[in-house]
Amino acid sequence: MHLQPGSNHVSPSPEPTVSSQPVQPAGVILVPEYFHQADMNHLTIMIADMLCRLTAHNDQIPLTSANLTRFHSRAPPQISVYDYLRRIVKYTSLERACLLVILIYIDRVCERVRTFTISSLTVHRFIIASITLAAKAVCDSYCTNSHYAKVGGLSTQELNSLEVEFLGLIEWRVAVEGTMMQRYYVNLVRQHSRFEIAESVHPHHQHSASYSQDDEDDNMTSSPDGSEDEPGQSEGSVVAETDYLEGLRDQWVPMGE
């Protein structure tokens, strides 16, 4: 099951009114037109939802020795896809582009390897491996593999092996153009009933009333055990190793080998 950028599914538009201001349908959150303006939490929700729909569909496909890969765990990890993405976003200062590239990499892998599927046994490893590569391909700065491995619940050696395997699957096609990310973003929003792209984005309309950036910043700066991060950490900086090790201990069950 592939995510196709050319989907024609469009969320229903509200009925026209005499007001010059766009009317937001009940229960629908307006998001910016361009992905780089999107609220990180909204983007995480949409991508997690897409991945969960893929896994729900592909988990019905019988698993055989012919389609086993290095990305398969013995059992599904004890953390949801959404929480896993949230964890990575928080502890790696992940950029929006890297989240969208996950979906692009899925299509690139599945185009070459028809038997590969994103399932509950492969999705977590695929996420951390694709983010590790995406950060190096599209970002000016990124974390070390040992950092990504600790946050993702893997050994550095295992992540290194996944990275090499991943590069082979996509034939080293790691670069992604911004126009392609934008197409995937638009299609992603259209396929989610809760979100809709605003017709015109103004500074005071960029975030829905349901979520404010200040609320999100507060949520993302608290550690997994509920405590606040160490003072002095600037926004967008890579979290120091000592900041997240406390949260990793006793809170995190590593993915099964």
KACORRA-V99871 format. One record per backbone hydrogen bond with DSSP energy under -0.5 kcal/mol. CO is the residue of the C=O (numbers start at 1). NH is the residue of the N-H. E is the energy in kcal/mol with one decimal. If there is no record, write none. Layout:
BEGIN
co=<CO & CO>
nh=<NH & NH>
e=<E & E>
END
This chain:
BEGIN
co=<2 & 3 & 4 & 23 & 25 & 28 & 29 & 31 & 34 & 35 & 39 & 40 & 41 & 42 & 43 & 44 & 45 & 46 & 47 & 48 & 49 & 50 & 51 & 52 & 53 & 54 & 55 & 57 & 58 & 62 & 64 & 65 & 69 & 77 & 80 & 81 & 82 & 83 & 84 & 85 & 86 & 87 & 88 & 89 & 89 & 95 & 95 & 96 & 97 & 98 & 99 & 99 & 100 & 100 & 101 & 102 & 103 & 104 & 105 & 106 & 107 & 108 & 109 & 109 & 112 & 113 & 117 & 119 & 119 & 121 & 122 & 123 & 124 & 125 & 126 & 127 & 128 & 129 & 130 & 131 & 132 & 133 & 134 & 135 & 144 & 145 & 146 & 147 & 148 & 149 & 149 & 153 & 155 & 156 & 157 & 158 & 159 & 160 & 161 & 162 & 163 & 164 & 165 & 166 & 167 & 168 & 170 & 172 & 177 & 178 & 179 & 180 & 181 & 182 & 183 & 184 & 185 & 186 & 187 & 189 & 191 & 192 & 194 & 196 & 200 & 202 & 202 & 203 & 208 & 212 & 213 & 214 & 215 & 216 & 217 & 219 & 221 & 223 & 227 & 230 & 232 & 234 & 240 & 240 & 241 & 242 & 244 & 245 & 248 & 248 & 252>
nh=<4 & 5 & 7 & 25 & 28 & 30 & 196 & 198 & 37 & 38 & 43 & 44 & 45 & 46 & 47 & 48 & 49 & 50 & 51 & 52 & 53 & 54 & 55 & 56 & 57 & 58 & 59 & 60 & 61 & 64 & 67 & 68 & 72 & 79 & 84 & 85 & 86 & 87 & 88 & 89 & 90 & 91 & 92 & 93 & 94 & 98 & 99 & 100 & 101 & 102 & 102 & 103 & 103 & 104 & 105 & 106 & 107 & 108 & 109 & 110 & 111 & 112 & 112 & 113 & 114 & 116 & 119 & 122 & 123 & 73 & 126 & 127 & 128 & 129 & 130 & 131 & 132 & 133 & 134 & 135 & 136 & 137 & 138 & 139 & 148 & 149 & 150 & 151 & 152 & 153 & 154 & 255 & 159 & 160 & 161 & 162 & 163 & 164 & 165 & 166 & 167 & 168 & 169 & 170 & 172 & 171 & 173 & 174 & 181 & 182 & 183 & 184 & 185 & 186 & 187 & 188 & 189 & 190 & 191 & 192 & 193 & 195 & 29 & 31 & 202 & 205 & 206 & 206 & 211 & 216 & 217 & 218 & 219 & 220 & 221 & 222 & 229 & 226 & 223 & 233 & 234 & 237 & 243 & 244 & 245 & 246 & 248 & 249 & 251 & 252 & 254>
e=<-0.7 & -0.5 & -1.2 & -0.6 & -1.9 & -0.5 & -2.2 & -2.7 & -1.7 & -1.3 & -2.4 & -2.3 & -2.3 & -2.3 & -2.3 & -2.6 & -2.3 & -2.1 & -2.6 & -2.4 & -2.0 & -1.9 & -2.5 & -2.4 & -1.8 & -2.8 & -2.2 & -1.1 & -1.5 & -0.5 & -0.9 & -0.7 & -1.5 & -1.3 & -2.3 & -2.5 & -2.6 & -2.3 & -2.1 & -2.9 & -2.3 & -2.4 & -1.3 & -0.8 & -0.8 & -0.7 & -1.0 & -1.7 & -2.1 & -0.9 & -0.6 & -0.7 & -0.7 & -1.4 & -2.9 & -1.8 & -1.7 & -2.0 & -2.6 & -2.6 & -1.9 & -1.0 & -0.7 & -3.1 & -0.7 & -1.6 & -0.9 & -0.9 & -2.7 & -1.7 & -2.4 & -2.3 & -2.2 & -2.1 & -2.6 & -2.4 & -1.8 & -1.9 & -3.0 & -2.5 & -1.0 & -1.7 & -2.8 & -1.4 & -2.2 & -2.6 & -2.0 & -2.2 & -2.5 & -1.0 & -2.6 & -1.1 & -2.2 & -2.5 & -2.0 & -2.3 & -2.5 & -2.0 & -2.4 & -2.8 & -2.3 & -1.7 & -1.9 & -2.0 & -2.3 & -0.7 & -1.7 & -1.8 & -1.8 & -2.2 & -1.8 & -2.3 & -2.3 & -2.5 & -2.3 & -2.4 & -2.4 & -2.1 & -1.5 & -1.5 & -0.5 & -0.9 & -3.2 & -2.4 & -0.6 & -2.2 & -0.6 & -0.7 & -0.8 & -2.2 & -2.9 & -2.1 & -2.2 & -2.8 & -1.0 & -0.9 & -1.8 & -2.5 & -3.9 & -0.9 & -0.6 & -1.8 & -1.1 & -1.0 & -1.6 & -0.7 & -2.0 & -2.1 & -0.9 & -1.3 & -0.7>
END
